[in-house]
Amino acid sequence: MSQDADASGTPTVSRRRMLQTTGAATLAALAGCNTGTNDGASSGGGGGAPDPVRERVDVDVDEIQDGGTLRFGLGAGIDSFDPSYSTNAPSGNVHGLVYESIITQDAAGTVYPWLAKSWERVDVQEVEDGAYEPYMVSADTDDDGNLVADDQILIRNQEAGEVLSVNEAPDAVEDGTYGIKYQAKLHEGVKFHNGEEMTAENVARSYEVVENSSISAQTFDSFLYAEVVDDYTVNIYGQEPDAEADNQLPVDVYPMEHIEEYPDTGADPRNDHTPIGTGPYQFESYETEERAEFSSFDDYWLDDLGLDALEWWDGPDGFPTSPVVDEVVVAIVQDNATRAAALNNGEIDLTYGLNTGTYGEYRSAEDFRLSVTNAGAYNFLQYPVTQSPWDDPRIRRGVNQLIPRAQIAENIYNGYRNPAYTPLPEMAAKAGTVDYEALTKELRPQTEQNTEAATELLQEAVDDLGVETPIEATIETNATDDRLREAELIAQVLSNTEFFDISVEDFEFTTFIQRILGSEYYQQGNIVLIGLSGTFNPGSFYDAVNSIDNFGQCCNFNRIDTPELDEIATEARFSVEAVEDSQFRGEQYDKVWQGLIEQAPNSYTVFGTNVTALSTEYVGYNTYTFSSSILPYGLHAPEDQQVAYLNRE
């Protein structure tokens, strides 16, 4: 193992040359319940990429009905109402009602300006090793010798005892030391729910909310500084040239009330702080672990400006400028069977993440339907790589070839998921490989179930290590029926060999997340089975679960450290060549995926689909690629000409 990160997940100077930042995750989230084939997909999405939504439904704008209350069943607790303090994907469905960013993305990943009239890259340049050294300042150390500071640290030089924090970043930018520069020109007249007008200062200072928050590593892996040019223009700088900057540099935009007055716990009614954004819905009430209510925001900016304010808009006349549903009630019902019963009884209108065994019933029912999309997500096993004998990659590779991926996809998930023979979902393949089909063909022999090859590899390892068999271990997972059945099947297959005795333990999702994010969890020797909902960027599927920079955050629980692959992944994202040459970027990432299968710190079991079950009274709904936006996307998404309405007749 190479030099470790500190307890906060912030890397040392040895990471990513001299420039390394606070973390490498790219807005990935833990999925409590989450690619398949694209059967019957239309080309409804913009930007030319394939639309991942299967059997997309459209509405006639003349038939849209205004009003009503939509009832959404959420299968996990809301860890925070503030997106800067949330690490689980389900909560994103609440955030998306209230908060917005300067950009948005359609179901295929194309980026569109949103709160910004325009969003464009204006400069990219290499940053030499040591370029930030003149701006670094001395820092204190904690009891473990790690550099610490009250302010968000961007870059550390452990040997020199110096850091670059957000306080020193403006001086570097002023001298022309940065890797990439974007400029956003904002719409004028955008109001927050408290009546405050959004300006460039709100955008620039919203990064302060993210500082030292739960997702700080996911933002400050590339962000350097936001500079107010005038009231409605802001320049946003990245530390290095960044091929993912287009959609990773922007953050949710907050009002000054939040930025200046809310504490480090963020905007959460449990702390007596109201979530305030620019979104189409405003927060009304919350009953802890039961329900949250939202109502239409009367002064929503797009209603005032009109769709013509979006320079990219080319949809039909009469398309709504905001969601047509007046109120949204989010009911928290964590048990799948109870949530399905609520849908069947008309207590909720839609939900997702139900047991796959129920999907056939909804598909054939007259009063219900399914909306299905190929998802940017996978389930994965993460091994205790610092604990013997799991620190030997042969043990992990052997397990990798015992996992019955095809059986899991077909029998556990009823064909609604595909076996994950690579570490990369197809949704992120455009920028993450030269040839996805060729990559799968190359890696499949090492990931497809092959008991003979696995036995040979495991026998070699246990003989060399002198390990007594069977090796005892526990697979820990969250308590959803499908996920638990997957864990039990894997445990059974492993235990049926002479090498393993595997048990399974399950936990409620929020409890589970708190458990596996604990700083000492990696020492317990447990195997984790959970889902990851990433982004359209391939880096999100490497960094979150493999980079030591994210130890203790989403989603490195067992202190995985793959420094050689980190270097390659860095070149695939943080280089001018990667920004300007997609072929180079794909070649680099292909090396990363090949290396991950060889080292096998994680085993990827199945790729996800998002399957939403809903009442036919909710008309025009289509689900979204990522489970964090299933609710807000279906309500209104002009980038895909998506809108849905209630017909209670």
C-alpha positions in Angstrom: 0.0 0.0 0.0 1.2 3.5 -0.7 0.9 6.6 1.4 -2.6 6.9 2.9 -5.0 9.8 2.9 -5.9 11.4 6.2 -9.0 10.6 8.1 -11.0 13.3 6.2 -10.3 11.6 2.9 -8.0 14.4 1.7 -5.0 13.1 -0.2 -1.4 13.8 0.4 1.0 15.5 -2.0 2.0 12.2 -3.6 -1.4 12.0 -5.2 -1.9 13.2 -8.8 1.5 14.8 -9.0 1.9 17.9 -6.9 -1.6 19.2 -7.7 -3.7 16.7 -6.0 -6.9 17.9 -4.5 -9.2 16.9 -1.7 -10.9 14.0 -3.4 -11.6 12.2 -6.6 -15.2 11.3 -6.4 -17.5 12.8 -9.0 -20.9 13.2 -7.4 -21.5 9.6 -7.0 -24.1 8.4 -4.4 -24.9 5.3 -2.5 -28.0 3.6 -4.0 -30.2 1.9 -1.5 -32.2 0.2 -4.2 -31.4 0.5 -7.7 -27.6 -1.5 -17.8 -29.9 -3.4 -19.4 -30.7 -3.5 -23.1 -32.3 -0.5 -24.6 -35.4 -2.2 -26.0 -37.7 0.0 -27.8 -35.9 3.3 -26.9 -36.8 6.3 -28.9 -34.6 9.3 -29.7 -36.5 11.7 -27.4 -33.3 13.0 -25.7 -31.4 15.9 -27.0 -27.8 16.1 -28.1 -27.7 13.1 -30.3 -26.8 10.5 -27.7 -29.1 7.4 -27.4 -32.0 8.0 -25.1 -31.8 5.4 -22.3 -35.5 5.5 -21.5 -37.2 2.5 -22.8 -40.6 3.0 -24.5 -40.6 6.7 -23.8 -44.1 8.1 -23.6 -45.0 11.6 -24.9 -48.0 13.9 -24.1 -50.0 16.2 -26.3 -49.5 19.7 -24.7 -53.2 20.5 -25.5 -54.3 17.6 -23.2 -52.2 18.6 -20.2 -54.2 19.2 -17.0 -53.0 21.6 -14.3 -53.1 21.0 -10.6 -53.4 18.2 -8.1 -51.2 16.6 -5.5 -48.7 14.0 -6.6 -47.8 11.4 -4.0 -44.3 9.8 -4.3 -43.2 6.8 -2.3 -39.5 7.0 -1.3 -37.9 3.8 -0.2 -35.2 5.3 2.1 -34.9 8.0 4.7 -33.9 11.5 3.8 -30.4 11.9 5.2 -30.4 15.6 4.7 -32.6 18.1 2.8 -29.4 20.0 1.9 -27.6 18.4 -1.2 -24.3 19.5 0.3 -24.8 17.2 3.3 -26.3 14.2 1.6 -24.5 11.1 0.4 -27.5 8.9 -0.6 -29.1 8.9 -4.0 -32.8 8.6 -2.8 -32.6 12.0 -1.1 -31.7 13.6 -4.4 -35.4 13.3 -5.4 -36.2 15.9 -2.7 -33.3 18.1 -3.5 -34.3 18.3 -7.2 -37.6 19.9 -6.3 -36.1 22.8 -4.3 -32.6 23.4 -5.7 -31.1 24.0 -9.1 -27.7 24.5 -10.7 -26.4 26.6 -13.5 -26.6 23.6 -15.8 -28.9 20.6 -16.3 -28.5 17.3 -18.2 -31.0 15.3 -20.3 -31.4 11.5 -19.9 -28.5 10.9 -22.2 -26.1 13.2 -20.4 -26.0 16.2 -22.7 -25.3 19.4 -20.7 -27.5 22.4 -21.2 -27.3 25.8 -19.5 -30.1 26.2 -17.0 -29.8 29.0 -14.4 -27.1 30.2 -16.7 -28.0 31.6 -20.1 -24.7 30.3 -21.4 -22.0 28.0 -20.0 -18.8 27.6 -21.9 -15.2 26.7 -21.5 -13.0 29.7 -22.3 -9.5 28.3 -21.5 -7.6 25.1 -20.7 -3.9 24.8 -19.9 -1.4 22.5 -18.3 -0.4 23.2 -14.7 3.2 22.3 -14.0 4.2 20.3 -10.9 4.7 22.7 -8.0 2.8 25.5 -9.7 0.8 26.1 -6.5 3.7 26.0 -4.1 4.2 29.8 -4.0 0.7 30.3 -2.7 0.7 27.6 -0.1 0.7 28.3 3.7 1.8 26.4 6.7 -0.7 24.1 8.4 -1.2 22.4 11.7 -1.2 18.6 12.1 -3.6 16.3 13.9 -2.6 13.5 16.3 -1.9 11.3 13.3 0.4 13.8 11.7 -2.1 14.8 9.0 -2.3 18.4 7.8 -5.5 20.1 9.0 -7.0 23.6 8.7 -10.3 25.2 9.5 -10.8 26.2 5.9 -11.4 23.8 3.0 -8.0 22.5 1.9 -7.6 22.1 -1.9 -4.0 20.8 -2.0 -1.6 19.4 0.6 2.2 19.2 0.6 2.6 16.8 3.5 6.4 16.9 3.5 6.6 20.7 3.6 3.7 21.0 6.0 1.9 23.3 3.7 -1.5 23.6 2.1 -3.4 25.5 -0.5 -6.9 26.4 0.9 -9.8 28.3 -0.6 -8.3 31.4 1.0 -5.1 31.3 -1.2 -6.8 30.1 -4.4 -7.7 33.7 -5.6 -4.1 34.7 -5.6 -3.2 31.8 -7.8 -5.9 32.6 -10.3 -5.0 36.2 -10.4 -1.5 35.1 -11.5 -2.9 32.9 -14.2 -2.3 29.6 -12.3 -5.2 27.4 -13.0 -6.1 24.4 -15.2 -9.4 25.2 -16.8 -11.8 28.2 -16.9 -15.5 28.3 -17.6 -17.8 31.3 -17.8 -21.5 31.4 -16.9 -23.7 34.3 -17.9 -26.8 34.1 -15.7 -30.5 34.7 -16.4 -31.6 37.9 -14.8 -34.7 38.0 -12.6 -34.2 34.5 -11.1 -35.7 34.5 -7.5 -35.1 32.3 -4.6 -38.0 31.1 -2.5 -37.3 33.8 0.0 -37.6 36.5 -2.6 -33.9 37.2 -3.0 -32.7 37.6 -6.6 -30.0 35.2 -7.8 -26.8 37.0 -8.9 -23.2 35.9 -9.7 -22.3 36.4 -6.0 -24.8 33.6 -5.1 -23.2 31.3 -7.6 -19.6 32.1 -6.4 -20.4 31.9 -2.7 -22.4 28.7 -3.0 -19.2 26.8 -3.0 -18.7 28.0 0.6 -21.7 25.8 1.6 -19.9 22.7 0.2 -16.6 23.5 2.1 -15.9 20.7 4.6 -19.4 19.2 4.0 -20.3 15.6 3.3 -19.6 16.0 -0.4 -16.6 18.3 -0.2 -14.3 15.7 -1.8 -16.7 15.4 -4.7 -16.6 19.1 -5.5 -13.0 20.1 -4.5 -11.4 17.4 -6.5 -11.2 20.0 -9.3 -12.8 23.3 -8.3 -10.3 26.1 -7.5 -12.1 29.4 -7.4 -15.3 31.3 -8.5 -14.8 34.9 -9.6 -17.6 37.4 -9.9 -17.2 39.4 -13.1 -20.4 41.4 -12.8 -23.9 41.0 -11.4 -24.8 38.2 -13.8 -21.4 36.8 -14.9 -19.2 34.4 -13.0 -15.9 32.7 -14.0 -15.3 29.3 -12.5 -11.8 27.8 -12.4 -10.6 24.3 -12.0 -7.2 23.3 -10.4 -6.3 21.2 -13.4 -7.4 20.7 -17.0 -10.5 18.5 -16.3 -12.4 16.5 -18.9 -15.4 16.3 -16.6 -15.5 20.0 -15.7 -18.4 20.8 -17.9 -20.8 19.2 -15.5 -18.7 18.7 -12.4 -17.7 22.3 -11.6 -21.2 23.7 -11.1 -22.9 23.2 -7.7 -26.4 23.9 -6.5 -27.0 27.6 -6.0 -28.0 28.9 -2.5 -29.4 32.2 -1.3 -27.4 34.5 1.0 -29.6 33.6 3.9 -28.3 30.1 3.7 -24.7 30.9 2.8 -24.3 33.4 5.6 -26.6 32.2 8.4 -27.0 28.4 8.2 -24.6 26.4 10.3 -22.4 23.4 9.2 -25.5 21.1 9.4 -27.0 22.8 6.3 -30.6 23.4 5.4 -32.6 20.8 7.2 -36.0 21.3 9.0 -34.8 18.9 11.7 -32.3 21.6 12.6 -35.0 24.4 12.2 -33.5 25.6 8.9 -35.7 25.8 5.9 -34.4 24.5 2.5 -34.4 27.5 0.1 -33.6 27.3 -3.6 -34.7 28.5 -7.0 -36.5 25.3 -7.9 -40.1 25.0 -9.0 -41.3 23.7 -5.6 -40.8 25.2 -2.2 -40.6 23.3 1.1 -43.7 23.2 3.2 -43.4 20.6 6.0 -41.7 17.5 7.2 -42.7 14.8 9.6 -39.6 12.9 10.6 -39.2 9.6 8.7 -42.8 9.8 7.5 -43.4 12.5 4.9 -42.3 15.8 3.3 -44.6 18.2 1.5 -43.8 20.8 -1.2 -45.9 23.3 -3.1 -45.5 25.2 -6.4 -43.3 28.3 -6.2 -45.4 31.1 -7.6 -42.5 33.2 -8.7 -40.6 30.5 -10.5 -38.1 32.1 -12.9 -38.9 30.1 -16.0 -42.6 31.0 -15.7 -41.5 34.7 -15.8 -38.9 34.4 -18.5 -40.5 31.8 -20.7 -38.9 28.9 -22.6 -37.5 31.2 -25.2 -35.0 32.4 -22.6 -33.4 29.0 -23.1 -31.4 29.4 -26.2 -31.3 25.7 -26.9 -35.1 25.2 -26.6 -36.8 23.8 -29.7 -39.9 22.2 -28.3 -43.6 22.7 -29.2 -45.6 25.8 -28.5 -47.5 25.6 -25.3 -45.1 23.4 -23.5 -45.3 24.2 -19.8 -42.6 26.5 -18.3 -42.8 24.6 -15.0 -44.3 21.5 -13.5 -48.1 21.5 -13.8 -48.6 19.5 -10.6 -49.4 21.9 -7.7 -48.2 19.9 -4.7 -45.8 17.0 -4.1 -46.0 14.7 -1.1 -43.0 12.5 -0.5 -44.0 9.5 1.7 -41.1 7.7 3.3 -42.0 4.0 3.1 -38.8 1.9 3.4 -40.3 -1.5 3.3 -40.8 -2.6 -0.3 -43.9 -4.7 0.3 -45.6 -1.9 2.3 -44.7 0.6 -0.4 -46.1 -1.6 -3.2 -49.3 -2.0 -1.1 -49.6 1.8 -0.8 -49.3 2.1 -4.6 -51.9 -0.7 -5.1 -54.3 1.0 -2.7 -54.0 4.4 -4.3 -52.1 5.9 -1.3 -49.2 6.9 -3.6 -49.0 7.5 -7.3 -45.5 6.3 -8.1 -42.4 4.7 -6.6 -39.3 2.9 -7.6 -37.0 0.2 -6.2 -39.7 -2.4 -5.6 -38.9 -6.1 -5.6 -38.4 -7.1 -9.2 -40.8 -10.0 -8.7 -43.7 -7.5 -8.7 -42.8 -5.9 -12.0 -44.7 -8.4 -14.2 -47.9 -7.7 -12.2 -47.6 -3.9 -12.8 -46.7 -4.4 -16.5 -49.9 -6.4 -17.1 -52.2 -4.4 -14.8 -54.8 -2.1 -16.4 -54.4 0.7 -13.8 -50.6 0.7 -13.5 -47.6 0.7 -15.7 -43.8 0.6 -15.6 -41.3 3.2 -16.8 -37.9 1.7 -17.3 -34.5 3.3 -18.1 -31.0 1.9 -18.4 -29.3 3.3 -15.3 -25.8 4.6 -14.6 -25.5 2.3 -11.6 -24.1 -1.0 -10.5 -24.1 -3.3 -7.4 -20.7 -4.1 -6.1 -19.0 -6.2 -3.5 -16.1 -4.4 -1.7 -13.5 -6.6 0.0 -11.6 -5.8 3.2 -8.4 -5.4 1.3 -6.3 -4.5 4.3 -7.1 -7.6 6.2 -5.6 -11.1 5.6 -6.2 -13.1 3.4 -8.2 -10.5 1.5 -5.1 -8.4 1.0 -4.0 -11.0 -1.6 -5.5 -10.1 -5.0 -5.7 -13.8 -5.9 -8.3 -14.4 -3.2 -10.3 -11.5 -4.6 -10.0 -12.6 -8.2 -11.0 -16.1 -7.2 -14.2 -14.8 -5.6 -14.8 -12.6 -8.7 -14.9 -15.8 -10.9 -17.3 -17.5 -8.5 -19.9 -14.8 -8.5 -23.0 -16.0 -10.6 -23.7 -12.7 -12.3 -26.0 -14.2 -15.0 -28.0 -16.0 -12.3 -28.2 -12.9 -10.2 -29.5 -10.8 -13.1 -32.0 -13.4 -14.3 -33.2 -15.1 -11.1 -32.9 -12.3 -8.5 -33.8 -9.3 -10.7 -36.0 -11.1 -13.2 -34.0 -9.9 -16.2 -34.3 -6.3 -15.3 -30.6 -6.0 -14.7 -27.6 -7.1 -16.7 -24.5 -9.0 -15.5 -21.6 -6.5 -14.9 -18.7 -8.0 -16.7 -16.8 -4.7 -16.7 -16.5 -1.9 -14.0 -18.1 0.6 -16.4 -21.9 0.9 -17.0 -22.7 1.5 -20.6 -24.3 4.9 -19.7 -20.8 6.3 -19.1 -19.1 4.4 -21.9 -19.0 7.3 -24.4 -16.1 8.9 -22.6 -14.9 5.9 -20.7 -13.6 3.5 -23.4 -12.5 3.3 -27.0 -14.9 0.5 -27.7 -17.3 -0.8 -25.1 -18.1 -4.0 -26.9 -14.5 -4.8 -27.2 -13.8 -4.0 -23.6 -16.6 -6.3 -22.4 -15.3 -9.1 -24.7 -11.8 -8.7 -23.2 -12.8 -8.6 -19.6 -15.7 -11.1 -19.5 -13.4 -14.2 -19.3 -12.0 -12.9 -16.0 -15.4 -12.0 -14.6 -17.8 -14.6 -15.9 -18.5 -17.5 -13.5 -15.8 -20.1 -13.9 -15.5 -22.5 -10.9 -12.6 -24.4 -12.3 -10.4 -21.3 -12.9 -11.5 -19.8 -9.5 -10.6 -23.0 -7.7 -7.1 -23.1 -9.2 -6.5 -19.5 -8.3 -7.8 -19.9 -4.8 -5.9 -23.1 -4.1 -2.6 -21.4 -5.2 -3.3 -18.5 -2.9 -4.2 -20.4 0.2 -1.2 -22.8 -0.2 1.2 -19.8 -0.6 -0.3 -17.9 2.3 -0.7 -20.9 4.6 -4.3 -19.9 5.3 -6.7 -22.3 7.0 -9.9 -23.0 5.2 -12.7 -22.4 5.1 -12.1 -18.6 5.3 -14.9 -17.0 7.4 -16.4 -13.7 6.5 -19.7 -11.7 6.6 -21.3 -10.0 3.7 -23.1 -6.9 5.0 -25.8 -5.2 3.0 -28.9 -3.0 3.3 -32.2 -4.6 4.0 -34.0 -4.7 0.7 -35.4 -8.0 -0.5 -33.6 -8.2 -3.8 -30.3 -7.0 -2.4 -30.5 -9.4 0.5 -31.3 -12.3 -1.9 -28.3 -11.3 -4.0 -26.1 -11.4 -0.9 -27.4 -14.7 0.2 -26.9 -16.3 -3.2 -23.3 -15.1 -3.4 -22.7 -16.4 0.1 -24.2 -19.7 -0.8 -22.1 -20.1 -3.9 -18.9 -19.2 -2.0 -19.7 -21.4 0.9 -20.4 -24.4 -1.4 -16.7 -24.4 -2.1 -14.0 -25.7 0.3 -12.5 -22.3 0.6 -15.2 -20.1 2.3 -17.8 -20.0 5.1 -19.8 -16.8 4.4 -22.6 -15.4 6.4 -24.9 -12.4 5.6 -26.1 -9.6 7.8 -28.4 -6.8 6.7 -29.2 -3.3 8.1 -31.7 -0.5 7.5 -30.2 1.7 4.8 -29.4 4.8 6.8 -28.0 2.8 9.6 -25.9 0.8 7.1 -24.5 3.9 5.5 -23.5 5.3 8.9 -21.9 2.0 9.8 -19.8 1.5 6.6 -18.6 5.1 6.5 -17.1 4.8 10.0 -13.3 5.5 10.1 -12.6 2.1 11.7 -15.0 0.0 9.7 -12.2 -1.2 7.3 -10.6 -3.1 10.2 -13.5 -5.4 10.8 -12.9 -7.6 7.8 -16.4 -7.5 6.4 -17.4 -7.6 2.7 -19.9 -4.9 1.7 -22.6 -5.3 -0.9 -24.3 -2.1 -2.0 -25.2 -0.1 -5.0 -23.5 2.9 -6.6 -25.4 5.5 -8.6 -22.7 7.4 -10.5 -22.8 10.1 -13.2 -22.4 10.2 -17.0 -18.7 10.6 -16.3 -16.6 7.4 -16.2 -14.5 8.8 -13.4 -17.4 8.5 -11.0 -17.3 4.8 -11.4 -13.6 4.5 -10.7 -12.9 7.2 -8.1 -15.8 6.7 -5.7 -15.1 3.0 -5.0 -11.4 2.7 -5.6 -9.5 5.9 -4.8 -8.0 6.3 -1.4 -9.0 9.9 -1.6 -12.6 8.9 -0.9 -11.8 6.6 2.1 -14.6 7.3 4.6 -16.8 9.0 2.0 -18.8 7.6 -0.8 -17.7 4.9 -1.5 -14.4 3.6 -0.3 -15.3 1.9 3.0 -12.4 -0.6 3.2 -9.5 1.7 2.6 -8.8 0.6 -1.0 -5.7 2.1 -2.4 -4.7 1.7 -6.1 -2.1 4.3 -6.7 -0.9 3.1 -10.1 -4.4 3.1 -11.4 -5.0 6.5 -9.8 -2.3 7.9 -12.0 -3.8 6.5 -15.1 -7.3 7.7 -14.2 -5.8 11.1 -13.5 -4.4 11.4 -17.0 -7.8 10.2 -18.3 -9.5 13.2 -16.7 -7.0 15.8 -15.5 -5.0 16.6 -18.6 -5.3 18.9 -21.6 -5.1 15.9 -23.9 -8.0 14.3 -22.1 -10.1 17.5 -22.4 -9.3 17.9 -26.1 -9.0 14.3 -27.3 -11.7 11.7 -26.5 -9.7 8.9 -28.1 -6.8 9.5 -25.7 -9.3 9.6 -22.8 -10.9 6.3 -23.8 -7.5 4.6 -24.1 -6.5 5.6 -20.7 -9.7 4.5 -19.1 -9.4 1.1 -20.8 -6.2 0.6 -18.9 -8.0 1.5 -15.7 -10.8 -1.0 -16.2 -8.3 -3.7 -17.1 -6.2 -2.9 -14.0 -9.3 -3.1 -11.7 -10.2 -6.5 -12.9 -6.6 -7.6 -12.2 -6.5 -6.2 -8.7 -10.1 -6.8 -7.9 -10.6 -4.6 -4.8 -14.3 -4.6 -5.8 -16.5 -7.1 -7.7 -19.2 -5.6 -9.9 -22.2 -7.8 -9.9 -25.0 -6.4 -12.0 -25.7 -3.1 -13.8 -28.8 -1.3 -12.8 -32.0 -0.2 -14.4 -34.3 2.3 -12.8 -37.8 0.9 -12.8 -40.7 3.1 -11.7 -44.1 1.6 -11.0 -46.9 4.1 -11.3 -50.6 4.7 -11.5 -52.0 5.4 -15.0 -53.5 8.5 -13.4 -50.1 10.1 -13.7 -49.9 10.7 -17.4 -46.7 11.3 -19.5 -44.2 10.2 -16.9 -40.8 8.8 -17.9 -38.1 7.8 -15.4 -34.5 9.1 -15.3 -31.1 7.6 -15.8 -30.1 8.1 -12.2 -32.2 7.3 -9.2 -31.5 10.6 -7.5 -33.7 12.5 -10.0 -36.5 10.0 -10.7 -39.2 12.3 -9.2 -38.1 15.8 -10.4 -37.2 14.7 -13.9 -40.6 13.1 -14.5 -42.4 16.2 -13.4 -40.7 18.6 -15.8 -37.6 18.5 -17.9 -37.6 20.7 -21.0 -34.2 19.4 -22.1 -36.1 16.1 -23.0 -39.5 17.8 -23.6 -40.6 15.8 -20.5 -43.7 16.8 -18.5 -46.3 14.7 -16.7 -49.7 15.6 -15.2 -52.4 14.1 -13.1 -55.7 12.9 -14.5 -57.9 11.8 -11.6 -61.0 11.3 -13.6 
